[in-house]
Amino acid sequence: MEQLMVGICEDNREERVRLLDMVTEAAEKVTVEAFSSAEEFLKSYYPGKYDLIILDIYMEGMSGIEALETVRKTDSRVEAAIETTSQDFALESYRLRAARYLEKPVKMEDVSELIQSVIRKKEAEPHLEVESEGSRVRIPFDRILFVEQKGKMLWIHMDDEREIPFRGRLDDEEQKFPSGQFLRCHKSFLVNLSKIRGIDRELLTFVMEDGQNVHIHRQGFFNAKRTYEQYLYSIAEGWKNR
């Protein structure tokens, strides 16, 4: 398993150190960052930085619930756990999709169960593994905006603004991507249909959710447009039938 990234936000120093020690003990490959306030945590946070965040509810200044609400505006995927002495915010934490509600004093068995649950979910997530800059990188398909061929290198553009390079040819790698989610729209581009926010007919590009433009081959423009529209239709049908 690759490194698990965990962020802890707890204003009580003794509790913060204790929780940090328990998280470190719960998994072999884990990197933990700890913060003493929600404000400090949010200054450092960006989507995709952590696999798990653990937030204390009652802190000086912004509460853990308020911090999680801010996180959820840009990141619906990160696993979150709420740590507190009170059940007052249980419903609120579930609304914000907190994976666990940890009661203080937090027990090692609860932290271990939480960490193992996040690991199992991460390992089961559909993903691509590549060798990038000397390290093996695990990339969830849902986080990819598009893949671009530049010379002998492929660049994976992520929804957290990262760009991950690895040596390869799009012709060889294309088959590794889910065909119903990704479209080869140009000889140099493979696009994630779920990350498209529009089509620029003048530039012949897909406009991605971060504003970037992905080129569409002129001769295949109408087929690419139709494929995208069919994808949107399938999504709409799925919601209607829920």
Secondary structure, 3 states (H helix, E strand, C coil): CCCEEEEEECCCHHHHHHHHHHHHHHCCCEEEEEECCHHHHHHHCCCCCCCEEEEECCCCCCCHHHHHHHHHCCCCCCEEEEEECCCCCHHHHHHCCCCEEEECCCCHHHHHHHHHHHHHHHHHCCEEEEEECCEEEEEEHHHEEEEEEECCEEEEEECCCCEEEEECCHHHHHHHCCCCCEEEEECCEEEEHHHEEEEECCCCEEEECCCCEEECCHHHHHHHHHHHHHHHHHHHHHHHCC
